[in-house]
Amino acid sequence: MKIGIDTHAAEAEGSGNCTYIRGLVRALVRLPAEAEYVLYALDPGHPFYAGLGAEHHVTVRRLWPRHPLLRIPLSMAAASHRDRLDVLHVQYVGPPFHRGRLVVTIHDLAFLRVPRSFPPLQALRLRWQIPLNARRAAAVVTPSQHSRRDLRNAYGIPEDRIAVIPAAVDSDLVPVRDPAALAAVRGELGIAHRYLLTLGRLNARKNLLGVLRAFERVRPGLDEPAQLVIAGPRDYRADQLDRAIAASPCRKDVLRVGQVSAGTLPALLSGASAFVYPSFFEGFGFPPLEAMACGVPVICSAVTSLPEVVGDAALTVDPSRVDEIADAMRALLNDPALRAALVERGARRVRHFSWRTTAERTLDVYRRALAANP
């Protein structure tokens, strides 16, 4: 069985698409070699591909031009025939004509449910492209039951064509206990006090304005200083957050550290007093699990996919209620017993997620897609 996978997202840090395809491909190529993989890249020299090792059943193929409106329908389509694929696996959008059965991973329908968090032209393009890809795919992979229901309700995709396969967290994400390593990261990033951490793209649907407003309610009543650390790359309408921070009465205690390297992330997470993620909409939500893997208590939304991901291992809040977010922050800053209980539950919860399991179930989707009637 010859599988082509669009891996260009693995070359761009700071997104769930990147985390997903990196974790999946690393695990797939380490399974017993029943399949041959062709990875379609923008930059075959990217360190991600070198990190896969010299697997004899893996080929990395450059596709050009870089622009997706030409690369996907033309270059990828031609490559699928040249490489004689049995299955082509893409995230969200594949070529309209190609060789092999199409498997599409659709993490969520955020562009449909929270369109204000996307540039208008991108939201319009996705509203046209995604249903076409979902309906013609031999199989759709999605990471949560929430997204499965959303796909079924939005596009009428039969449930037997939608495979719910949760993602996982990188094995390098473990608690950092070394005081020197923790202090080094704090010094590097300018963190002077205990801190609440939020991580993700600076996008409106991540509800960073809600996090800031909650922190503004909590900070004045604290006996000890605390900071709010915001990590992640800029995204659409991040200027709204810029203005809100500049006008905030707590602006001196709000620290933006930008995109954090993979080497820095475990210590940054491990040193936080709590991780805060009251997102309005998620198809899965990697950051809360990443925080749990590093031994940090988590506050997250009680909506969309997040409750099924975190289970009972987080404090869940209504993301539209700033008072609920603030109450959860106070609880975790002031109650060591609660923090310890959530850390213990989080460690157990993370063990439910494995990239190997994700890869095995995805490989089974490839088999079933290939065996299905045209």
FIZA-19311 format. One record per residue (C-alpha): x, y, z. Coordinates in Angstrom, 3 decimals. Last residue first. Example, Ala and Ser with C-alpha at 12.3 -4.5 7.8 and 13.67 -1.06 7.14 Angstrom:
// residues 2
SITE         c1         c2         c3
SITE     13.670     -1.060      7.140
SITE     12.300     -4.500      7.800
This chain:
// residues 374
SITE         c1         c2         c3
SITE    -15.619      3.448     -5.363
SITE    -16.325      0.466     -3.069
SITE    -14.213      0.507      0.052
SITE    -11.016     -1.568      0.314
SITE     -8.629      1.383     -0.110
SITE    -10.559      3.481      2.365
SITE    -10.612      0.582      4.826
SITE     -6.847      0.119      4.659
SITE     -6.175      3.856      4.973
SITE     -8.544      4.066      7.955
SITE     -6.630      1.188      9.569
SITE     -3.431      3.195      9.143
SITE     -5.155      6.054     10.954
SITE     -6.050      3.754     13.848
SITE     -2.463      2.550     14.152
SITE     -1.112      6.097     13.875
SITE     -3.381      7.511     16.600
SITE     -2.555      4.526     18.820
SITE      1.155      5.192     18.318
SITE      0.582      8.884     18.961
SITE     -0.860      8.002     22.355
SITE     -3.620      9.624     24.422
SITE     -5.233      8.040     27.504
SITE     -1.967      8.542     29.439
SITE     -2.613     12.288     29.361
SITE     -5.592     11.808     31.704
SITE     -3.574     10.127     34.448
SITE     -1.054     12.978     34.576
SITE     -3.916     15.474     34.509
SITE     -5.638     13.813     37.463
SITE     -2.467     14.131     39.536
SITE     -1.911     17.750     38.505
SITE     -5.565     18.497     39.239
SITE     -5.282     17.132     42.782
SITE     -2.048     19.047     43.412
SITE     -3.562     22.336     42.258
SITE     -6.619     21.788     44.439
SITE     -4.416     21.109     47.459
SITE     -2.299     24.207     46.760
SITE     -5.370     26.492     46.844
SITE     -4.647     30.211     46.325
SITE     -3.415     30.526     42.730
SITE     -5.613     27.672     41.514
SITE     -8.771     29.023     43.111
SITE     -8.085     32.601     42.108
SITE     -7.679     31.611     38.453
SITE    -10.887     29.556     38.551
SITE    -12.811     32.500     39.998
SITE    -11.409     34.783     37.261
SITE    -12.484     32.411     34.477
SITE    -15.955     32.171     36.001
SITE    -16.196     35.981     36.351
SITE    -15.172     36.431     32.715
SITE    -18.190     34.419     31.622
SITE    -18.192     33.877     27.824
SITE    -15.677     31.031     28.133
SITE    -18.032     29.095     30.449
SITE    -15.552     27.325     32.687
SITE    -13.915     23.934     33.144
SITE    -11.435     23.230     35.942
SITE     -9.324     20.413     34.567
SITE     -8.694     16.644     34.979
SITE    -12.322     15.493     34.998
SITE    -12.333     14.783     31.242
SITE     -9.724     16.948     29.478
SITE    -10.446     15.874     25.892
SITE    -14.196     15.255     26.158
SITE    -14.653     18.609     27.931
SITE    -12.545     20.418     25.305
SITE    -14.422     19.408     22.172
SITE    -17.036     22.192     22.018
SITE    -17.659     23.905     25.365
SITE    -16.627     23.688     29.041
SITE    -13.624     25.854     28.374
SITE    -10.278     25.411     30.076
SITE     -8.429     25.841     33.373
SITE     -5.488     23.480     33.787
SITE     -3.169     22.379     36.589
SITE      0.455     21.934     35.401
SITE      2.435     18.693     35.503
SITE      4.154     18.935     32.126
SITE      1.858     16.380     30.474
SITE     -1.095     18.320     31.874
SITE      0.150     21.465     30.106
SITE      0.476     19.602     26.815
SITE     -3.033     18.220     27.291
SITE     -4.404     21.742     27.771
SITE     -2.401     22.993     24.739
SITE     -3.544     20.383     22.179
SITE     -7.186     21.402     21.797
SITE     -9.404     19.002     19.843
SITE    -11.839     20.609     17.416
SITE    -11.784     23.803     19.451
SITE    -14.107     26.800     19.809
SITE    -14.531     29.603     22.340
SITE    -11.194     28.981     24.017
SITE    -10.941     29.293     27.802
SITE     -7.310     28.061     27.951
SITE     -5.535     28.987     31.199
SITE     -2.536     27.003     32.487
SITE     -1.783     27.292     36.188
SITE      1.091     28.111     38.532
SITE      3.409     27.935     35.528
SITE      6.963     26.575     35.790
SITE      6.257     23.290     34.017
SITE      4.774     25.011     30.977
SITE      7.764     27.284     30.408
SITE     10.139     24.403     31.168
SITE      8.477     22.094     28.641
SITE      8.202     24.875     25.989
SITE     11.826     26.020     25.823
SITE     13.220     23.235     23.628
SITE     10.186     23.231     21.346
SITE     10.708     26.942     20.775
SITE      8.185     29.495     22.026
SITE      6.336     31.764     19.589
SITE      5.740     35.151     21.189
SITE      6.705     36.024     24.773
SITE      3.906     38.393     25.710
SITE      4.073     39.487     29.345
SITE      1.202     41.013     31.316
SITE      2.134     42.271     34.798
SITE      3.002     45.815     33.675
SITE     -0.275     45.905     31.717
SITE     -2.381     45.399     34.815
SITE     -4.425     48.614     34.420
SITE     -4.967     47.482     30.806
SITE     -4.881     50.037     27.984
SITE     -1.751     48.626     26.289
SITE     -3.033     45.093     26.880
SITE     -6.357     45.850     25.175
SITE     -4.649     47.558     22.241
SITE     -2.318     44.632     21.573
SITE     -5.196     42.157     21.979
SITE     -7.150     43.911     19.241
SITE     -3.982     43.980     17.104
SITE     -4.032     40.176     17.113
SITE     -6.780     40.462     14.495
SITE     -5.575     37.417     12.491
SITE     -2.609     35.701     14.075
SITE      0.495     36.404     16.099
SITE      2.475     33.424     17.296
SITE      2.134     31.952     20.777
SITE      2.797     32.632     24.438
SITE      0.859     34.935     26.781
SITE      2.272     35.153     30.323
SITE      0.009     36.664     32.985
SITE      2.046     37.699     35.987
SITE      1.662     37.263     39.715
SITE      2.716     39.225     42.787
SITE      1.830     37.845     46.221
SITE     -1.147     38.863     48.379
SITE     -3.477     38.806     45.388
SITE     -6.536     41.050     45.270
SITE     -5.317     43.440     42.545
SITE     -4.403     40.535     40.170
SITE     -7.758     38.722     40.054
SITE    -10.095     41.121     38.255
SITE     -7.477     42.200     35.708
SITE     -6.591     38.527     35.203
SITE    -10.204     37.847     34.211
SITE    -10.158     40.691     31.691
SITE     -6.883     39.377     30.196
SITE     -8.182     35.808     29.891
SITE    -11.387     37.078     28.272
SITE     -9.337     39.120     25.793
SITE     -7.327     35.967     25.100
SITE    -10.496     34.190     23.996
SITE     -8.757     31.625     21.750
SITE    -11.413     32.434     19.125
SITE     -9.936     35.907     18.659
SITE     -6.566     34.610     17.507
SITE     -3.169     35.045     19.124
SITE     -2.174     31.472     18.265
SITE     -1.766     29.328     21.318
SITE     -0.513     29.290     24.886
SITE     -1.852     30.756     28.127
SITE      0.215     30.868     31.285
SITE     -0.526     32.099     34.799
SITE      2.637     33.198     36.533
SITE      4.740     33.234     39.656
SITE      7.063     36.224     39.520
SITE      9.877     37.759     37.414
SITE      9.341     36.310     33.934
SITE     11.682     38.072     31.501
SITE     11.686     35.385     28.816
SITE     15.331     34.324     29.137
SITE     15.289     34.752     32.904
SITE     12.205     32.604     33.338
SITE     13.697     30.031     30.988
SITE     16.947     29.912     32.953
SITE     15.123     29.760     36.285
SITE     13.215     26.649     35.203
SITE     16.399     24.972     33.998
SITE     18.224     25.874     37.233
SITE     15.345     24.648     39.396
SITE     15.394     21.201     37.680
SITE     11.862     19.821     37.943
SITE     10.811     19.916     34.276
SITE      7.612     17.927     33.845
SITE      7.414     15.993     30.560
SITE      6.707     17.130     27.004
SITE      9.365     15.287     24.995
SITE      6.864     12.456     24.336
SITE      4.845     14.799     22.145
SITE      1.146     14.989     22.922
SITE     -1.784     13.048     21.459
SITE     -4.403     13.156     18.691
SITE     -7.854     11.648     18.962
SITE     -9.133      9.493     16.093
SITE    -12.851      9.841     15.329
SITE    -13.376      8.213     11.947
SITE    -16.094      9.736      9.744
SITE    -17.270      7.630      6.789
SITE    -19.548      5.427      8.926
SITE    -21.156      8.570     10.320
SITE    -22.529      9.563      6.931
SITE    -21.485     13.132      5.988
SITE    -24.570     15.371      5.985
SITE    -22.534     18.542      5.583
SITE    -23.179     20.704      8.636
SITE    -24.846     18.168     10.929
SITE    -22.477     15.289     10.145
SITE    -19.405     17.475     10.268
SITE    -20.511     19.040     13.575
SITE    -21.289     15.660     15.095
SITE    -17.835     14.375     14.155
SITE    -16.233     17.572     15.427
SITE    -17.805     17.079     18.852
SITE    -16.887     13.404     18.841
SITE    -13.265     14.468     18.594
SITE    -10.110     14.219     16.485
SITE    -11.491     14.081     12.942
SITE    -10.632     11.741     10.075
SITE    -12.825     11.772      6.963
SITE    -12.897      8.712      4.733
SITE    -13.381      7.934      1.036
SITE    -13.404     11.691      0.516
SITE    -15.922     13.190     -1.934
SITE    -18.193     14.760      0.660
SITE    -15.432     16.091      2.903
SITE    -13.473     17.664      0.048
SITE    -16.483     19.505     -1.378
SITE    -17.641     20.517      2.109
SITE    -14.181     21.952      2.870
SITE    -13.633     23.944     -0.334
SITE    -16.554     26.387     -0.419
SITE    -16.738     27.396      3.244
SITE    -12.924     27.302      3.244
SITE    -12.711     29.894      0.465
SITE    -15.195     32.203      2.202
SITE    -13.345     31.960      5.522
SITE    -10.048     32.700      3.766
SITE    -11.545     35.717      1.973
SITE    -13.004     37.088      5.216
SITE     -9.794     36.739      7.265
SITE    -10.606     34.234     10.005
SITE    -11.614     34.667     13.671
SITE    -14.864     36.409     12.727
SITE    -15.926     33.150     11.012
SITE    -16.597     31.469     14.385
SITE    -18.841     28.496     13.466
SITE    -17.993     28.096      9.765
SITE    -14.252     28.845      9.847
SITE    -14.148     26.938     13.140
SITE    -15.328     23.773     11.415
SITE    -12.938     21.429     13.192
SITE     -9.992     19.070     12.820
SITE    -10.783     17.973      9.293
SITE     -8.417     15.189      8.237
SITE     -9.137     14.108      4.683
SITE     -8.537     10.636      3.221
SITE     -8.744     10.494     -0.580
SITE     -8.514      7.180     -2.425
SITE     -5.783      6.996     -5.019
SITE     -4.810      9.052     -8.067
SITE     -5.817     12.694     -8.134
SITE     -8.425     15.164     -9.345
SITE     -9.992     17.782     -7.056
SITE     -6.681     18.253     -5.248
SITE     -6.817     18.067     -1.448
SITE     -8.095     20.406      1.256
SITE     -8.764     19.988      5.004
SITE     -5.584     18.166      6.022
SITE     -4.460     15.712      3.364
SITE     -4.043     11.943      2.962
SITE     -3.730     10.413     -0.528
SITE     -4.275      6.657     -0.757
SITE     -3.195      4.069     -3.352
SITE     -0.582      6.343     -4.852
SITE      1.125      5.721     -8.176
SITE      3.965      8.168     -7.459
SITE      3.569      9.888    -10.839
SITE     -0.205      9.851    -10.469
SITE     -0.254     11.403     -6.971
SITE      2.514     13.782     -8.024
SITE      0.372     15.252    -10.815
SITE     -2.480     15.988     -8.392
SITE     -0.079     17.404     -5.843
SITE      1.472     19.738     -8.380
SITE     -1.772     20.950     -9.987
SITE     -4.734     21.192     -7.597
SITE     -2.658     21.501     -4.401
SITE      0.365     23.524     -5.520
SITE     -1.523     26.134     -7.554
SITE     -4.038     27.494     -5.043
SITE     -1.695     26.346     -2.292
SITE      1.024     28.906     -3.116
SITE      4.413     27.254     -2.597
SITE      4.930     26.399     -6.248
SITE      6.018     23.669     -5.885
SITE      6.044     20.209     -4.350
SITE      9.165     18.618     -2.889
SITE      9.036     14.847     -2.323
SITE     10.161     13.059      0.819
SITE     10.269      9.276      0.426
SITE      9.688      6.862      3.332
SITE      9.848      3.034      3.172
SITE     13.608      2.837      3.639
SITE     13.464      4.790      6.899
SITE     16.642      6.847      7.191
SITE     15.605      8.833     10.232
SITE     12.394     10.793     10.780
SITE     14.396     13.641     12.296
SITE     15.769     14.585      8.884
SITE     12.213     15.235      7.766
SITE     11.419     17.542     10.690
SITE     14.705     19.392     10.240
SITE     13.440     21.009      7.002
SITE     15.531     20.049      3.976
SITE     12.525     18.675      2.098
SITE     11.080     22.230      2.061
SITE      7.562     22.500      0.616
SITE      6.865     18.872      1.369
SITE      4.781     15.960      0.078
SITE      5.636     12.871      2.114
SITE      5.515      9.608      0.160
SITE      4.954      6.650      2.462
SITE      5.251      2.913      1.799
SITE      2.997      0.708      3.905
SITE      3.400     -2.626      5.725
SITE      6.522     -1.363      7.474
SITE      5.882     -2.240     11.115
SITE      5.022      1.083     12.764
SITE      7.784      3.640     13.169
SITE      6.884      5.523      9.994
SITE      3.334      6.011     11.259
SITE      4.390      7.405     14.658
SITE      6.576     10.166     13.257
SITE      3.913     10.882     10.636
SITE      1.109     11.293     13.188
SITE      3.043     13.445     15.636
SITE      4.339     15.795     12.962
SITE      0.980     15.982     11.209
SITE     -0.891     16.842     14.393
SITE      1.530     19.360     15.875
SITE      1.712     21.270     12.575
SITE     -2.071     21.345     12.080
SITE     -2.439     22.451     15.702
SITE     -0.367     25.506     14.914
SITE      2.779     27.148     16.257
SITE      5.584     26.036     14.009
SITE      5.334     25.747     10.220
SITE      7.262     22.916      8.497
SITE      4.908     20.174      9.643
SITE      2.118     21.973      7.756
SITE      3.771     20.939      4.450
SITE      3.139     17.273      5.252
SITE      0.630     16.306      2.540
SITE      0.663     12.533      2.879
SITE      0.908      9.999      0.037
SITE      0.327      6.364      0.964
SITE      1.454      3.352     -1.057
SITE      0.000      0.000      0.000
